[in-house]
Amino acid sequence: MGSQYLDVPVLPPDVAFGLLADFGADQNPKKVSLIAGAYRDENGLPWIFPSVKQMLRQRQAKERIAANPTSHHEYLDIAGSPVFLDIARSLIFGTELAETKNIASIQAVSGTGANHLCASFLAKHLKPKHVFIPDPTWVNHKTIWAAAGPEVVQEEYPYYNQNARSIRFGDMVSTFETTAQPNDVVILQACAHNPTGLDLTRDQWKQLADVVLKKKLFVLFDSAYQGFATGNVEDDAWPVRYFTEQLLSSQDPDQRIPGICVAQSFSKNFGLYGERVGALHLVASSDVSIQGAKSQLALIARAEYSNPPRFGVQIVETVLNDTALKKQWQQDLNTMSSRIMRMRKRLRTKLEELGTPGDWSHIEAQIGMFSYTGLSKAHVDRLKKEYHIYLMPSGRASLCGLNEGNIDYVAKCISEVVKQDH
């Protein structure tokens, strides 16, 4: 019986991590990884933010934390660090909205943990019939909802037009208007859409908010790249703040949406990938149920990991509570976003100079860490096998892997595999 019980099928490995393993084993000196969603500097190395390194009198953030006589390694509260949660809430909602009593916040194990907490909570208490997930999206969205809310039917909504290299906004809105039911959940990426690199305009966000209000849908914002997309934390948070304002300003109960959740990650915008720093915020039109919601979220957290990690949030608190360090952090964000924009421009220009068939303007028009290059799976396979350049099978490229030392090589190889089809 024991062997039968354990005789479960072996699942295929995660595609991205499998490719990273292949890249690690590749001995070719020209190899290039455009796989992982982690920033790399001009030398292709992990980048520790200067704001995390640099402290008053040149002391590192880690050293400053260690030197603080109040620092220790005791448990945090189940809900997390109150100081961190105040900072996180202000960062995503802005100071004024963050002070409302209609927001419940809980520390999470990065953005993934925040998404999972939200899915578990909504599946149990909101009981939506459907969760609408963009097509395409971050692969973990589907996995999280399959695990945390298996009874909730997953529906894909159109997001990307492969041929036009644009957002299918009309089809998206039409899907919600014709298919969605009250209390259904809609997952929206706040900025720097993964994997397409295409975000809605502010006018489109406003139109979408009208549809959400009309259909009474619950919005889950996944905010993994605030400040990373444009280099400006205020601009990148605009959709979240606009939707929140619409929810809280509605005086007519019949015109209110059930609520908003924001899954917030600090992995990208602090370079704290391994520290797993995140938060989940729940916004309701009435403050009556907020304490109940927070207690239920804490119960889920208690069952999953009991208490959140402490060290990473201390880094965030230290940096954002220091005027000079916060200014440096904002410069760090601009450094990253500017370098990626520069690589986008260089890649497009080089492909055009090489006479690569097709229109490559989309590479520069997209934003954030990723680009949906338009390369086919066959192109991607050839780039890996013949040129040791690694992308996702969908053609998604993490442009952080490009630098002055490899961009000409990458452009030349892309051009060659594309030309062979023409």
C-alpha positions in Angstrom: 0.0 0.0 0.0 2.8 2.4 0.8 4.4 2.0 -2.6 1.1 2.5 -4.3 0.4 5.6 -2.3 3.8 7.0 -3.3 3.5 5.9 -6.9 2.7 9.4 -8.2 3.6 10.7 -11.7 6.8 12.6 -12.1 6.0 16.1 -13.2 8.1 17.8 -16.0 10.8 20.2 -14.6 10.1 23.9 -14.6 11.1 25.2 -18.0 13.0 28.3 -16.9 15.0 26.5 -14.2 15.7 23.6 -16.6 17.1 26.1 -19.1 19.2 27.7 -16.3 20.6 24.3 -15.5 21.5 23.7 -19.2 23.1 27.2 -19.3 25.2 26.4 -16.2 26.5 23.2 -17.8 27.3 24.9 -21.1 31.1 25.3 -21.4 31.0 27.6 -24.4 32.7 30.9 -23.6 30.3 32.8 -25.8 27.2 31.6 -24.0 24.5 34.2 -23.1 21.6 33.7 -20.8 18.4 35.7 -21.5 16.3 33.5 -19.2 16.1 34.6 -15.6 14.0 37.4 -14.3 16.9 38.8 -12.3 18.9 42.0 -13.0 22.5 41.7 -14.2 25.0 44.5 -14.5 27.2 45.4 -17.5 29.5 42.5 -16.6 26.7 40.0 -16.5 27.0 39.7 -12.7 24.3 40.0 -10.0 24.1 43.6 -8.9 23.8 44.6 -5.2 22.1 47.9 -5.0 24.5 50.7 -3.9 21.7 51.9 -1.6 21.9 48.5 0.2 25.7 48.7 0.4 26.1 52.4 1.1 25.3 53.6 4.5 26.3 56.7 6.4 30.1 56.6 7.0 30.4 53.9 4.2 28.8 51.2 6.4 26.8 48.6 4.7 23.1 48.1 5.4 23.8 44.6 6.7 26.5 46.0 9.1 24.3 48.8 10.2 21.5 46.3 11.1 24.0 44.1 13.0 25.3 47.1 14.9 21.9 48.2 15.9 21.5 47.2 19.6 17.8 46.5 19.1 18.5 44.0 16.3 17.8 40.4 17.1 16.6 37.2 15.5 13.4 36.6 17.4 10.1 35.8 15.7 8.2 38.6 13.9 4.5 38.8 14.5 2.5 36.5 12.2 1.4 39.5 10.2 5.0 40.7 9.9 6.9 43.9 10.7 4.6 46.9 11.3 7.3 49.3 10.2 7.8 47.4 7.0 4.1 47.1 6.3 3.7 50.9 6.7 6.5 51.5 4.3 5.3 49.0 1.8 1.7 50.3 1.9 2.9 53.9 1.4 5.1 52.9 -1.5 2.4 51.2 -3.5 -0.7 53.3 -2.5 1.0 56.7 -1.8 0.9 58.4 1.6 -2.7 59.6 1.5 -4.3 56.4 0.4 -2.1 54.3 2.7 -3.6 56.0 5.8 -7.1 54.8 5.1 -8.6 52.3 7.4 -9.8 50.3 4.5 -6.6 48.5 3.8 -5.4 45.3 5.5 -1.7 44.4 5.1 0.3 41.3 5.9 3.9 40.5 5.2 4.4 37.7 2.7 7.1 35.5 1.4 7.8 37.7 -1.6 5.3 38.2 -4.5 4.8 34.5 -4.9 3.7 34.1 -1.3 1.5 37.2 -1.6 -0.2 35.8 -4.6 -0.7 32.4 -2.9 -2.1 34.0 0.3 -4.5 36.0 -1.8 -5.7 33.0 -3.8 -6.2 31.0 -0.7 -8.1 33.8 1.0 -10.4 34.6 -1.9 -11.1 31.0 -2.8 -12.4 30.4 0.7 -14.2 33.7 1.5 -15.1 35.4 -1.8 -15.8 32.1 -3.6 -15.4 33.3 -7.1 -16.6 31.1 -9.9 -13.7 32.2 -12.2 -10.2 33.7 -12.0 -9.3 35.5 -15.2 -5.6 35.2 -16.0 -3.9 37.1 -18.9 -2.8 35.2 -21.9 0.2 35.2 -21.7 1.3 35.8 -18.1 3.9 34.8 -15.5 3.7 31.0 -15.5 3.2 30.8 -11.7 -0.2 32.5 -11.7 -1.8 29.3 -13.0 0.2 27.1 -10.7 -0.7 29.2 -7.6 -4.5 29.1 -8.3 -4.4 25.4 -9.1 -2.9 24.8 -5.7 -4.7 27.4 -3.6 -8.1 27.5 -5.3 -8.6 24.3 -7.3 -12.3 24.7 -7.3 -12.1 28.1 -9.0 -12.2 27.8 -12.8 -9.3 29.4 -14.5 -10.2 31.5 -17.6 -7.6 33.1 -19.9 -8.3 36.5 -21.2 -6.7 37.8 -24.3 -3.8 40.1 -23.7 -1.2 39.9 -26.5 -1.5 40.0 -30.3 1.4 38.1 -31.6 1.1 39.3 -35.2 0.7 43.0 -34.3 3.0 42.9 -31.3 0.3 44.9 -29.4 -2.2 44.5 -26.6 -5.6 43.0 -27.5 -7.4 45.6 -25.4 -10.7 45.4 -27.1 -10.8 41.6 -26.9 -9.8 41.8 -23.2 -12.7 44.2 -22.4 -15.1 42.2 -24.4 -14.2 39.0 -22.6 -14.9 40.6 -19.2 -18.2 42.1 -20.4 -19.5 38.9 -21.9 -18.0 36.2 -19.6 -17.2 37.5 -16.2 -19.6 37.2 -13.3 -19.9 39.3 -10.1 -17.1 38.4 -7.6 -14.9 36.8 -10.3 -11.2 37.6 -9.8 -9.2 39.4 -12.5 -5.4 39.2 -12.3 -3.7 42.4 -13.6 0.0 43.1 -13.7 0.6 46.6 -12.4 3.5 47.5 -14.6 6.3 45.9 -16.8 4.1 43.1 -17.9 5.8 39.7 -17.7 6.4 38.3 -20.3 5.3 40.7 -23.1 6.8 44.0 -21.8 3.6 45.8 -22.9 1.5 47.8 -20.4 -1.9 49.5 -20.8 -2.0 53.2 -21.3 -3.7 55.4 -18.6 -6.8 55.8 -20.8 -7.0 52.0 -21.1 -6.6 51.5 -17.4 -9.5 54.0 -16.8 -11.7 52.1 -19.3 -10.9 48.8 -17.7 -11.7 50.3 -14.2 -15.2 51.2 -15.6 -15.7 47.6 -16.7 -14.5 46.2 -13.4 -17.0 48.5 -11.5 -19.8 47.6 -13.9 -19.2 43.9 -13.6 -18.4 43.9 -9.9 -15.1 42.1 -10.3 -12.4 41.6 -7.7 -9.0 42.8 -8.9 -5.7 41.2 -7.9 -2.8 43.4 -8.9 0.5 41.7 -9.2 3.1 44.4 -8.5 6.6 42.8 -9.0 8.4 45.7 -10.8 7.4 49.0 -9.1 10.2 51.5 -9.9 11.9 48.9 -12.1 9.8 49.6 -15.2 10.2 53.4 -15.7 12.6 54.1 -12.8 9.8 56.1 -11.1 7.9 54.4 -8.3 5.1 56.9 -8.5 4.4 56.3 -12.2 4.6 52.6 -11.9 2.1 52.6 -9.1 -0.5 54.7 -10.9 -2.9 51.9 -12.0 -3.1 50.5 -8.4 -3.8 54.0 -7.0 -6.3 54.8 -9.6 -8.3 51.6 -9.1 -8.1 52.1 -5.3 -9.4 55.7 -5.5 -12.3 54.5 -7.7 -13.2 51.8 -5.2 -13.0 54.1 -2.1 -14.7 57.1 -3.7 -17.8 55.2 -4.8 -20.8 56.3 -2.6 -23.3 53.9 -4.2 -23.0 50.4 -2.8 -24.4 49.0 -6.1 -21.5 50.6 -8.0 -18.7 49.2 -5.7 -16.5 46.4 -6.6 -15.9 43.6 -4.0 -12.4 44.8 -3.4 -8.7 44.9 -4.5 -5.7 42.9 -3.5 -2.1 43.9 -4.3 0.6 41.3 -4.2 3.8 43.3 -3.7 7.3 42.1 -4.3 10.7 43.6 -3.3 12.8 41.1 -5.2 13.4 43.2 -8.3 13.2 46.7 -7.0 15.7 46.0 -4.2 17.7 43.2 -5.7 16.6 41.0 -2.7 15.8 37.9 -4.7 16.9 35.4 -2.1 15.5 37.3 0.9 11.8 36.8 -0.1 10.5 40.2 0.9 6.9 40.9 0.0 3.5 42.1 1.2 -0.2 41.5 0.5 -2.6 44.4 0.8 -6.4 44.0 0.7 -8.6 47.0 0.0 -12.3 47.0 0.8 -15.0 49.6 0.3 -15.9 49.4 3.9 -13.5 49.2 6.9 -16.0 47.0 8.8 -14.5 43.7 7.5 -10.9 44.7 7.3 -9.9 43.3 10.7 -11.7 40.1 10.0 -9.9 39.8 6.7 -6.5 40.5 8.3 -7.2 37.8 10.9 -8.1 35.3 8.3 -5.0 36.1 6.2 -2.9 35.7 9.4 -4.5 32.3 10.0 -3.4 31.1 6.5 0.1 32.5 7.1 0.2 30.7 10.5 -0.6 27.4 8.8 1.9 27.9 5.9 5.0 29.3 7.5 4.0 30.7 10.9 6.2 33.8 10.9 7.7 35.7 8.0 11.5 36.2 7.6 13.0 39.2 9.4 16.3 40.1 7.7 15.2 41.2 4.3 12.5 43.6 5.6 15.2 45.2 7.9 17.1 46.1 4.8 14.1 47.7 3.2 13.3 49.5 6.4 16.8 50.8 6.8 17.1 52.1 3.3 13.6 53.7 3.0 13.7 55.3 6.4 17.0 57.1 5.6 16.7 60.2 3.4 20.1 59.8 1.8 19.7 56.1 1.2 16.2 56.4 -0.2 17.5 59.0 -2.7 20.3 56.6 -3.6 17.8 53.8 -4.0 15.7 55.9 -6.4 18.9 56.5 -8.4 19.6 52.7 -8.4 16.2 52.1 -9.9 16.9 54.7 -12.6 20.3 53.0 -13.2 18.6 49.7 -13.9 15.7 50.9 -16.0 18.0 53.2 -18.0 20.4 50.4 -18.8 17.7 48.1 -20.0 16.2 50.9 -22.2 19.6 51.4 -23.6 20.0 47.7 -24.4 16.6 47.7 -26.0 17.6 50.5 -28.3 21.0 48.9 -29.1 19.4 45.6 -30.0 16.8 47.1 -32.2 19.3 49.3 -34.0 21.8 46.4 -34.5 19.1 44.1 -35.9 18.0 46.8 -38.3 21.6 47.5 -39.4 22.0 43.8 -40.1 19.0 43.9 -42.4 17.1 41.4 -40.2 13.7 40.7 -41.9 10.7 42.1 -40.0 9.8 45.1 -37.9 11.9 45.2 -34.7 10.5 48.5 -33.3 8.5 46.5 -30.7 11.7 45.7 -28.8 12.2 49.4 -28.0 8.5 50.1 -27.5 8.2 47.5 -24.7 9.1 48.2 -21.1 10.7 46.5 -18.1 12.9 43.4 -17.8 11.3 41.3 -20.5 10.8 41.4 -24.3 8.5 39.2 -26.3 10.9 39.2 -29.2 8.6 37.5 -31.8 11.1 34.7 -32.3 9.6 31.3 -32.9 10.3 28.2 -30.9 12.4 27.0 -33.9 14.4 30.2 -33.7 14.9 29.8 -30.0 16.0 26.1 -30.4 18.6 27.1 -33.0 20.0 30.0 -30.9 20.5 27.5 -28.1 22.0 24.6 -30.1 24.1 26.5 -32.6 25.0 29.8 -30.8 24.6 29.0 -27.1 22.1 31.8 -26.5 19.3 30.8 -24.1 15.7 32.2 -24.3 12.4 30.9 -23.1 10.6 28.7 -25.8 8.0 31.5 -26.2 10.7 33.8 -27.5 10.7 35.8 -24.2 14.0 37.4 -23.5 15.3 38.8 -20.2 17.1 41.9 -21.5 19.1 42.2 -18.3 21.4 39.5 -19.9 22.5 41.9 -22.6 25.5 44.1 -22.2 28.1 45.9 -24.3 30.2 42.7 -24.5 27.6 40.4 -26.0 24.9 42.5 -27.6 26.5 42.6 -31.1 27.0 38.8 -30.9 23.4 38.2 -29.8 22.0 40.5 -32.5 24.1 38.9 -35.2 22.9 35.4 -34.2 19.3 36.4 -34.1 19.6 38.0 -37.5 21.1 34.8 -38.9 18.4 32.5 -37.6 15.6 34.8 -38.8 17.2 35.3 -42.3 17.2 31.5 -42.8 13.4 31.6 -42.8 13.3 34.2 -45.6 
